[in-house]
Amino acid sequence: MVKDSETQIIFGRNAVTEALRSDKEIDTVFIQKDLKIDGISALAKERGAVVKIVGAEKISSLCKTQKHGGVCAELAAAEYAELSDILEVSKQRGKPPFIVIADEIADPHNLGAIIRTAEAAGADGVIIPKRRSAGLNSTVFKTSAGAAAWIKVARVPNLTDAIKTLKKNNIWVYGMEADGEPYDKVDFSGGTAIVVGSEGFGLSRLVRENCDAVVSLPMNGRVNSLNASVSAGILMYEIVKQRL
């Protein structure tokens, strides 16, 4: 696993619980002193994490928000998988690869929602770039409702190189753009990676050029685009539907 040097704070009861249940390395769990959260406290002690009972102000300061549910956890560092780790998942499952690529998704809420849906849909992993993208910060963990603790997320220096590696492993790469082929006319039963473009600019030029095909969602209203995480969710569950 690859680790960032920055300290990570995860907050929210669901996110902290899922992180404690996973193999994440938790240093300290902070619990608001006027709350009864015995389940999280017991789980933290079982994992060998330090449990500190503190005031609400302390937790708000750590999380940089008052919407923390009275609990947060401090990780020594964010953990990222290697691309090879994600490729190994499909081998272990004995199923065609199913990978989600987030192309410069800067909004941590969008990235968290994409990760949450990817985990729920049974994707093997999520790939994000090191530059111009949200990382696995506390907001991403919170928005993912703990899913970021379970699914492998690889942070790569170059998305184009990552796409080329996927192709060498017989994985078809599909970008999402408004001018693409209708998504429900595409066969996703084989090894598949979908690329979700950034909120304001869509797919970057080199990423689009290296996709095998581009697919689109129907836009029948006056608004001609969807939120990135919503678009990704629709396509992910099209893949799930076809594979069922």
Backbone bond lengths (Angstrom), bond angles and torsions (degrees), N, CA, C in turn:
res aa  C-N    CA-C-N  psi(-1)  N-CA   C-N-CA  omega(-1)  CA-C   N-CA-C  phi
1 M - - - 1.455 - - 1.522 109.98 -
2 V 1.329 116.44 148.16 1.459 122.65 178.18 1.521 108.16 -104.28
3 K 1.313 116.05 137.38 1.468 119.52 -177.50 1.518 111.40 -119.38
4 D 1.336 116.54 138.03 1.450 121.96 168.52 1.518 107.82 -78.31
5 S 1.323 117.17 155.49 1.459 120.25 -178.58 1.518 112.83 -81.35
6 E 1.329 117.98 -17.14 1.444 119.87 -174.91 1.528 111.35 -77.84
7 T 1.344 115.17 147.22 1.454 121.03 176.55 1.521 109.44 -72.89
8 Q 1.316 116.24 142.89 1.455 121.28 -179.26 1.524 110.08 -113.56
9 I 1.309 116.14 136.13 1.453 122.39 174.18 1.524 108.15 -115.20
10 I 1.330 116.59 124.29 1.460 122.27 175.66 1.516 107.02 -108.97
11 F 1.331 118.16 133.97 1.458 118.80 179.26 1.527 110.83 -133.71
12 G 1.319 114.20 162.58 1.458 120.20 -174.94 1.519 109.40 100.84
13 R 1.330 116.90 138.50 1.466 119.95 -173.77 1.525 112.99 -62.99
14 N 1.331 117.27 -43.59 1.467 119.58 -179.79 1.521 111.34 -64.42
15 A 1.322 116.26 -45.40 1.469 120.26 -177.39 1.521 111.29 -63.64
16 V 1.327 116.88 -43.49 1.468 120.02 -179.64 1.525 110.79 -67.26
17 T 1.319 116.84 -42.13 1.472 120.48 179.21 1.519 111.44 -59.86
18 E 1.337 116.81 -47.03 1.464 120.38 -178.58 1.527 111.34 -65.98
19 A 1.334 116.84 -36.93 1.466 119.75 177.98 1.525 110.63 -64.91
20 L 1.326 117.25 -39.08 1.467 121.28 178.26 1.522 111.68 -67.99
21 R 1.314 117.17 -31.99 1.461 121.01 179.51 1.525 112.36 -77.75
22 S 1.323 116.32 -20.07 1.457 120.66 -179.10 1.526 109.18 -88.75
23 D 1.347 115.45 -167.13 1.466 119.29 179.78 1.527 112.22 -96.75
24 K 1.338 117.17 18.30 1.453 120.25 177.03 1.537 110.34 -64.24
25 E 1.322 116.45 143.95 1.453 120.92 178.76 1.527 108.99 -88.97
26 I 1.333 116.14 104.07 1.455 122.40 -178.06 1.525 109.35 -96.30
27 D 1.322 117.48 125.10 1.459 121.01 177.57 1.526 111.73 -83.44
28 T 1.328 115.66 -55.07 1.459 120.69 -172.94 1.519 110.70 -141.41
29 V 1.318 116.35 140.46 1.461 122.27 173.64 1.525 107.98 -113.80
30 F 1.329 116.07 125.85 1.462 122.40 178.83 1.529 108.73 -103.69
31 I 1.325 116.90 127.32 1.463 121.69 -179.56 1.524 108.85 -123.89
32 Q 1.312 115.77 133.20 1.467 121.34 179.97 1.526 109.94 -62.89
33 K 1.331 116.94 132.43 1.466 121.90 -168.47 1.522 114.70 -66.67
34 D 1.316 118.77 -23.30 1.463 119.92 -178.24 1.528 112.37 -97.63
35 L 1.367 117.00 14.70 1.462 120.68 179.92 1.526 111.03 -116.30
36 K 1.325 116.02 150.27 1.453 122.11 175.60 1.532 108.77 -103.70
37 I 1.305 116.34 102.61 1.457 121.26 178.82 1.529 106.99 -127.62
38 D 1.332 115.73 61.40 1.462 121.10 -173.83 1.521 112.77 -62.72
39 G 1.331 116.52 -35.60 1.460 119.37 -178.34 1.517 112.06 -62.02
40 I 1.330 117.00 -45.36 1.457 121.05 179.49 1.520 110.30 -67.32
41 S 1.332 116.51 -40.56 1.467 120.80 179.90 1.524 110.83 -61.37
42 A 1.336 116.82 -45.13 1.464 120.70 -179.52 1.525 111.08 -65.75
43 L 1.336 116.15 -40.82 1.459 120.71 -179.89 1.523 110.68 -64.97
44 A 1.331 115.92 -40.02 1.466 120.22 179.41 1.530 111.05 -64.09
45 K 1.329 116.31 -43.42 1.465 119.94 179.56 1.525 111.32 -65.82
46 E 1.327 115.55 -36.02 1.463 120.52 177.60 1.520 111.13 -63.12
47 R 1.344 115.40 -35.34 1.468 120.57 179.64 1.527 112.33 -81.48
48 G 1.338 117.50 -6.20 1.456 120.94 -179.73 1.506 114.01 84.63
49 A 1.329 117.46 14.10 1.464 121.20 178.57 1.526 110.15 -81.95
50 V 1.308 116.12 150.47 1.467 121.64 174.93 1.526 108.32 -75.85
51 V 1.329 117.68 134.22 1.461 121.95 177.75 1.524 108.56 -110.74
52 K 1.319 115.89 124.66 1.462 121.30 178.58 1.518 110.04 -119.76
53 I 1.325 116.67 128.74 1.458 122.39 176.05 1.528 107.29 -95.35
54 V 1.315 116.71 116.68 1.472 121.59 -172.67 1.524 110.37 -134.29
55 G 1.310 115.91 171.48 1.458 121.55 177.15 1.517 111.87 -75.73
56 A 1.320 115.54 163.18 1.469 120.78 -178.92 1.525 111.21 -61.95
57 E 1.342 116.50 -31.80 1.461 120.37 -178.32 1.527 111.13 -64.06
58 K 1.325 115.82 -38.29 1.463 119.90 -179.87 1.528 110.69 -64.39
59 I 1.327 116.58 -44.73 1.457 119.91 -179.92 1.528 110.81 -66.20
60 S 1.326 116.22 -40.90 1.472 119.77 178.19 1.520 110.87 -61.24
61 S 1.338 116.02 -37.45 1.460 120.65 179.57 1.526 110.85 -66.98
62 L 1.320 116.93 -41.49 1.462 120.71 179.51 1.529 111.58 -66.80
63 C 1.332 115.20 -41.87 1.473 120.36 -175.50 1.521 113.13 -85.31
64 K 1.336 116.00 -16.16 1.461 121.67 -175.93 1.532 111.93 60.57
65 T 1.321 114.93 30.40 1.466 122.27 175.51 1.524 108.18 -161.10
66 Q 1.330 116.28 154.45 1.457 119.97 175.63 1.522 112.01 -91.93
67 K 1.324 116.66 -4.29 1.467 121.21 -179.40 1.528 109.47 -96.04
68 H 1.322 115.69 71.22 1.457 120.89 -175.03 1.521 113.75 -120.91
69 G 1.330 117.47 -6.04 1.455 120.22 178.02 1.513 114.87 71.42
70 G 1.331 116.65 10.77 1.454 120.07 176.27 1.515 115.37 83.21
71 V 1.325 117.17 11.43 1.470 119.13 -179.72 1.520 110.61 -150.80
72 C 1.316 116.34 142.83 1.457 121.20 173.26 1.522 108.87 -150.31
73 A 1.303 116.13 161.40 1.461 121.48 -179.82 1.516 109.04 -131.77
74 E 1.312 115.59 143.58 1.459 121.63 179.72 1.519 109.70 -107.89
75 L 1.334 115.93 122.78 1.461 122.00 176.73 1.519 108.50 -99.94
76 A 1.324 115.94 147.61 1.458 119.25 178.99 1.528 110.80 -63.48
77 A 1.311 116.61 -34.86 1.470 121.49 179.91 1.516 108.75 -165.82
78 A 1.327 115.66 157.57 1.464 120.11 173.38 1.520 108.65 -74.19
79 E 1.304 115.90 140.33 1.458 119.74 -178.54 1.527 109.83 -109.55
80 Y 1.310 115.36 132.72 1.458 120.74 177.49 1.523 109.42 -122.24
81 A 1.312 115.25 145.26 1.458 120.74 175.97 1.523 109.47 -83.34
82 E 1.311 115.84 163.26 1.459 121.56 168.71 1.533 107.73 -86.01
83 L 1.318 116.29 158.72 1.463 120.45 176.97 1.531 110.32 -58.62
84 S 1.324 115.88 -37.20 1.466 120.09 179.59 1.532 111.55 -63.56
85 D 1.342 117.31 -30.87 1.469 120.82 178.01 1.522 110.48 -63.81
86 I 1.341 116.23 -40.48 1.468 120.49 179.75 1.522 110.37 -67.61
87 L 1.332 116.98 -41.30 1.460 120.34 178.68 1.524 111.26 -63.46
88 E 1.312 116.52 -29.60 1.465 120.67 -179.66 1.524 111.68 -71.66
89 V 1.337 117.36 -26.57 1.458 120.94 -178.24 1.518 111.36 -60.46
90 S 1.336 116.25 -48.24 1.475 119.21 -179.05 1.520 111.43 -64.30
91 K 1.326 117.41 -33.73 1.461 120.54 177.44 1.524 110.04 -64.02
92 Q 1.324 115.78 -43.56 1.462 119.96 179.73 1.522 111.55 -66.46
93 R 1.327 116.65 -34.50 1.465 120.75 -179.92 1.528 112.13 -79.24
94 G 1.326 116.76 -19.44 1.453 120.46 -177.62 1.520 112.86 69.92
95 K 1.342 116.05 31.43 1.454 121.35 -178.66 1.522 109.95 -129.38
96 P 1.350 118.05 159.21 1.465 119.98 176.11 1.534 110.08 -59.68
97 P 1.322 117.75 141.55 1.456 120.57 -179.94 1.533 112.89 -56.81
98 F 1.310 115.05 146.00 1.477 123.15 178.12 1.517 106.02 -141.42
99 I 1.336 116.05 104.41 1.464 121.73 -171.67 1.525 109.82 -128.18
100 V 1.318 115.90 144.75 1.468 122.05 178.11 1.526 108.39 -114.78
101 I 1.325 116.18 130.56 1.467 122.32 178.50 1.522 108.63 -114.83
102 A 1.314 116.56 125.80 1.469 122.02 178.18 1.527 108.21 -103.20
103 D 1.314 116.27 109.44 1.466 122.34 -175.39 1.528 110.14 -90.16
104 E 1.343 115.65 94.68 1.468 122.22 176.72 1.527 112.84 59.90
105 I 1.327 117.08 46.81 1.466 121.84 173.19 1.523 107.66 -79.71
106 A 1.320 116.62 103.25 1.460 120.76 -173.33 1.523 113.44 -84.96
107 D 1.323 117.76 -25.55 1.465 121.44 -178.25 1.527 109.28 -80.08
108 P 1.347 118.29 116.39 1.466 119.92 -178.76 1.523 113.27 -62.28
109 H 1.336 117.48 -27.28 1.462 120.01 177.19 1.533 110.54 -67.08
110 N 1.319 116.29 -41.28 1.460 119.94 177.32 1.525 111.21 -65.93
111 L 1.339 116.42 -44.24 1.463 119.26 -179.91 1.523 110.32 -63.95
112 G 1.328 116.94 -42.10 1.457 120.15 178.38 1.515 111.89 -61.32
113 A 1.332 116.63 -40.79 1.465 120.66 179.19 1.524 111.06 -66.98
114 I 1.327 117.35 -38.54 1.462 121.11 177.87 1.528 110.22 -64.04
115 I 1.327 116.81 -44.23 1.462 121.06 179.37 1.522 110.14 -63.45
116 R 1.319 116.90 -41.40 1.473 120.60 179.76 1.530 110.79 -60.89
117 T 1.326 116.97 -45.74 1.461 120.62 -179.59 1.523 110.94 -69.06
118 A 1.338 116.54 -39.29 1.463 120.01 179.55 1.527 110.80 -60.25
119 E 1.319 116.73 -42.50 1.466 120.03 179.56 1.523 110.77 -66.61
120 A 1.338 116.05 -42.57 1.464 120.63 -179.38 1.528 111.23 -65.61
121 A 1.334 117.27 -33.57 1.462 121.75 -178.40 1.528 112.55 -81.99
122 G 1.329 116.45 -6.81 1.457 119.61 178.53 1.512 114.81 84.94
123 A 1.336 117.61 23.41 1.464 120.14 177.24 1.528 109.86 -65.67
124 D 1.329 116.23 152.87 1.461 121.07 -179.67 1.520 111.92 -74.24
125 G 1.339 116.85 -29.18 1.451 119.44 -178.76 1.515 111.36 176.22
126 V 1.326 114.73 173.60 1.460 122.79 179.87 1.517 108.29 -124.66
127 I 1.330 116.45 137.99 1.461 121.92 178.63 1.524 109.29 -114.80
128 I 1.331 116.24 130.33 1.464 121.29 177.27 1.529 109.07 -129.39
129 P 1.336 117.48 154.49 1.462 119.79 177.07 1.526 111.58 -84.92
130 K 1.329 116.21 157.19 1.459 120.36 179.63 1.526 111.41 -73.27
131 R 1.322 117.25 -28.31 1.467 120.78 -176.25 1.521 110.88 -108.09
132 R 1.327 115.37 148.42 1.462 123.12 175.21 1.524 112.29 54.57
133 S 1.316 116.12 39.67 1.458 120.49 178.88 1.521 109.31 -147.49
134 A 1.320 116.29 147.55 1.462 120.26 170.46 1.520 108.29 -63.94
135 G 1.330 116.59 148.33 1.456 121.51 175.60 1.517 110.05 -107.09
136 L 1.321 116.45 -170.18 1.462 120.30 179.96 1.522 110.37 -80.73
137 N 1.328 115.37 68.44 1.456 119.34 179.02 1.527 110.76 -91.59
138 S 1.318 116.61 -178.17 1.464 120.70 -174.31 1.527 112.08 -63.92
139 T 1.329 118.06 -34.84 1.461 120.46 179.36 1.524 110.97 -66.59
140 V 1.334 116.47 -38.88 1.465 120.27 177.55 1.523 110.12 -63.26
141 F 1.348 116.44 -44.82 1.462 119.49 178.46 1.521 111.00 -61.26
142 K 1.324 116.41 -43.58 1.464 120.88 -178.99 1.534 110.30 -62.48
143 T 1.327 116.87 -48.46 1.467 121.05 -177.12 1.525 111.34 -66.93
144 S 1.316 116.53 -31.10 1.468 119.49 -179.37 1.529 111.75 -77.88
145 A 1.334 117.90 -4.33 1.471 123.04 -179.70 1.531 111.35 55.37
146 G 1.328 115.78 35.66 1.451 120.16 177.13 1.513 114.50 93.56
147 A 1.340 118.17 -9.86 1.468 120.64 -177.18 1.527 112.10 -62.98
148 A 1.342 116.97 -28.44 1.463 120.51 180.00 1.524 111.91 -64.20
149 A 1.339 117.12 -17.62 1.462 120.82 177.48 1.523 111.86 -81.02
150 W 1.332 117.74 -14.94 1.460 121.52 -173.04 1.510 114.35 -109.23
151 I 1.316 117.46 -35.07 1.466 119.70 -177.23 1.525 109.40 -94.43
152 K 1.324 116.87 147.54 1.459 120.76 -179.97 1.528 109.96 -78.40
153 V 1.321 115.34 132.38 1.462 122.00 177.74 1.525 107.95 -122.13
154 A 1.318 116.54 118.63 1.467 121.60 178.46 1.523 109.16 -101.75
155 R 1.310 115.92 133.23 1.466 121.42 177.77 1.519 107.64 -110.48
156 V 1.330 116.52 109.81 1.462 120.90 -170.65 1.527 110.83 -109.17
157 P 1.345 117.19 150.83 1.466 119.84 179.97 1.525 113.45 -72.03
158 N 1.337 116.65 -24.16 1.466 119.89 -175.92 1.529 109.35 -146.85
159 L 1.332 116.33 114.25 1.467 120.23 -178.17 1.522 111.88 -66.28
160 T 1.319 116.61 -36.14 1.465 119.60 -179.45 1.525 110.85 -61.94
161 D 1.326 116.93 -43.18 1.465 120.24 177.75 1.529 110.33 -64.08
162 A 1.335 116.28 -38.59 1.469 119.93 178.65 1.526 110.63 -63.31
163 I 1.335 116.58 -41.08 1.463 120.72 178.80 1.529 110.52 -63.23
164 K 1.317 116.91 -41.24 1.462 120.59 178.57 1.528 111.04 -62.77
165 T 1.325 116.42 -37.18 1.464 120.32 176.99 1.529 110.63 -65.09
166 L 1.330 116.23 -41.14 1.458 119.72 178.18 1.520 110.88 -61.75
167 K 1.328 116.68 -42.18 1.468 120.54 179.93 1.526 111.29 -62.14
168 K 1.338 116.53 -37.72 1.466 120.07 178.71 1.520 110.98 -64.92
169 N 1.333 115.95 -19.73 1.460 121.14 178.51 1.535 111.60 -100.07
170 N 1.335 115.30 23.76 1.478 122.27 175.57 1.528 112.96 62.14
171 I 1.316 115.73 37.31 1.463 121.15 177.24 1.524 108.48 -109.42
172 W 1.343 116.06 125.45 1.462 120.58 176.73 1.527 109.13 -82.08
173 V 1.319 115.88 136.45 1.460 121.20 -176.11 1.527 109.39 -111.29
174 Y 1.336 115.72 123.12 1.462 122.14 -177.02 1.531 109.90 -117.33
175 G 1.341 115.73 119.68 1.449 119.85 174.42 1.519 110.59 -87.04
176 M 1.323 116.61 158.64 1.464 121.33 179.26 1.518 109.16 -112.19
177 E 1.344 115.80 116.44 1.455 121.62 178.92 1.523 108.93 -147.79
178 A 1.332 116.52 157.98 1.468 121.56 -175.04 1.528 112.89 -64.91
179 D 1.335 117.64 -26.45 1.469 120.17 -176.09 1.527 112.58 -97.31
180 G 1.334 117.14 16.16 1.453 120.14 -177.20 1.519 113.63 -84.60
181 E 1.321 115.69 177.84 1.457 122.80 176.63 1.533 108.99 -69.21
182 P 1.336 119.03 143.57 1.473 120.66 178.50 1.528 111.16 -53.09
183 Y 1.311 116.31 129.32 1.465 121.49 -171.82 1.524 112.97 -61.25
184 D 1.340 117.39 -30.96 1.454 119.75 -176.70 1.532 112.68 -82.50
185 K 1.327 117.22 3.09 1.464 121.59 176.54 1.530 110.99 -103.17
186 V 1.313 116.68 3.84 1.461 121.50 -175.17 1.531 109.82 -105.31
187 D 1.335 116.51 141.37 1.463 122.29 178.64 1.528 109.29 -90.40
188 F 1.334 115.86 111.73 1.462 121.05 -179.61 1.536 112.46 -104.70
189 S 1.327 116.98 18.95 1.461 119.20 -173.41 1.527 113.24 -73.80
190 G 1.337 117.53 -21.82 1.462 120.66 178.66 1.521 111.30 -88.81
191 G 1.334 116.16 -169.06 1.465 120.49 176.72 1.517 110.44 -58.03
192 T 1.327 116.54 124.73 1.471 121.20 -171.24 1.520 112.15 -136.48
193 A 1.326 115.54 137.21 1.458 122.34 168.80 1.521 107.27 -129.02
194 I 1.318 117.20 131.49 1.458 120.60 176.68 1.524 108.89 -109.48
195 V 1.323 115.49 143.05 1.462 121.18 -178.68 1.527 109.26 -114.31
196 V 1.328 115.76 122.30 1.458 121.87 178.50 1.519 108.50 -102.03
197 G 1.328 117.32 123.97 1.456 121.05 -177.27 1.513 112.71 -80.02
198 S 1.318 115.41 169.67 1.463 121.67 -178.12 1.521 111.11 -66.79
199 E 1.334 115.15 161.64 1.453 121.78 -173.04 1.536 112.92 -60.27
200 G 1.325 116.83 -40.48 1.460 118.67 -174.40 1.515 115.49 -101.32
201 F 1.345 116.86 -22.11 1.467 119.06 -170.01 1.523 114.21 -122.92
202 G 1.308 118.41 -5.07 1.453 119.78 -179.72 1.518 111.71 72.49
203 L 1.312 116.63 -151.94 1.463 121.27 -179.02 1.522 110.85 -71.85
204 S 1.326 116.85 138.69 1.457 119.56 173.53 1.528 108.77 -70.15
205 R 1.333 116.13 156.27 1.466 121.32 -170.06 1.533 112.42 -58.20
206 L 1.325 117.61 -50.19 1.463 120.07 -176.85 1.523 112.19 -67.05
207 V 1.318 115.41 -35.41 1.462 118.62 178.20 1.522 110.10 -64.41
208 R 1.336 115.90 -45.75 1.472 119.14 179.23 1.521 111.45 -61.53
209 E 1.326 116.89 -42.56 1.459 120.51 -178.62 1.525 112.24 -62.72
210 N 1.326 117.21 -26.01 1.453 120.97 -177.85 1.526 113.37 -96.46
211 C 1.329 117.20 -0.81 1.464 119.68 174.03 1.531 109.66 -74.54
212 D 1.310 116.82 148.34 1.462 120.19 176.36 1.520 111.35 -72.98
213 A 1.319 115.93 -31.73 1.468 120.77 179.82 1.523 108.25 -158.86
214 V 1.333 114.49 163.73 1.467 121.05 177.19 1.521 108.03 -121.27
215 V 1.324 116.71 133.72 1.462 121.38 -178.53 1.523 109.65 -121.39
216 S 1.328 115.54 158.37 1.461 120.10 -176.86 1.522 111.14 -136.80
217 L 1.319 115.25 162.53 1.461 123.02 174.21 1.522 108.31 -105.14
218 P 1.323 118.08 148.10 1.471 119.72 178.39 1.518 110.85 -68.50
219 M 1.328 116.21 137.17 1.468 122.46 177.22 1.525 107.61 -120.47
220 N 1.319 116.35 99.31 1.463 120.74 -174.31 1.525 113.78 -102.28
221 G 1.326 116.62 -3.09 1.460 120.04 -179.75 1.512 111.84 -102.64
222 R 1.305 116.51 -165.56 1.467 121.65 -179.95 1.525 112.12 -79.94
223 V 1.344 116.68 -25.71 1.462 120.69 177.67 1.525 108.37 -85.73
224 N 1.328 116.85 130.24 1.469 119.46 -171.32 1.524 113.97 -101.52
225 S 1.340 117.75 16.33 1.455 119.30 177.81 1.518 110.09 -153.93
226 L 1.345 115.54 160.45 1.448 122.08 177.40 1.522 109.99 -118.06
227 N 1.324 116.39 160.04 1.457 121.16 171.51 1.525 109.04 -55.77
228 A 1.333 116.81 143.15 1.469 121.23 -175.62 1.520 112.25 -57.35
229 S 1.328 117.14 -41.87 1.464 119.19 -177.93 1.524 111.63 -70.71
230 V 1.331 117.06 -32.17 1.469 120.28 177.48 1.526 110.02 -67.80
231 S 1.327 116.44 -46.69 1.469 120.64 178.20 1.520 110.72 -58.49
232 A 1.323 115.63 -45.41 1.464 119.76 -179.80 1.521 110.89 -61.46
233 G 1.328 116.29 -41.09 1.460 120.17 -179.00 1.515 112.73 -63.28
234 I 1.322 116.83 -41.25 1.470 120.73 179.02 1.525 110.17 -62.08
235 L 1.331 116.55 -45.44 1.463 119.83 -178.24 1.527 111.41 -68.99
236 M 1.335 117.12 -38.81 1.468 119.68 178.75 1.527 111.06 -59.35
237 Y 1.326 115.95 -42.02 1.457 117.82 -177.74 1.526 113.14 -79.88
238 E 1.320 118.06 -15.83 1.456 120.42 167.53 1.529 109.01 -67.09
239 I 1.330 115.69 -40.35 1.470 120.46 177.41 1.524 109.53 -64.24
240 V 1.333 116.81 -44.46 1.462 120.64 177.94 1.514 111.12 -59.25
241 K 1.343 116.50 -45.03 1.472 121.48 -179.00 1.528 111.33 -60.46
242 Q 1.334 116.05 -45.57 1.458 119.83 -179.04 1.527 111.72 -64.93
243 R 1.296 116.93 -37.42 1.463 120.28 -177.06 1.529 112.48 -78.11
244 L 1.308 117.30 -19.78 1.460 119.97 174.83 1.517 110.63 -72.22
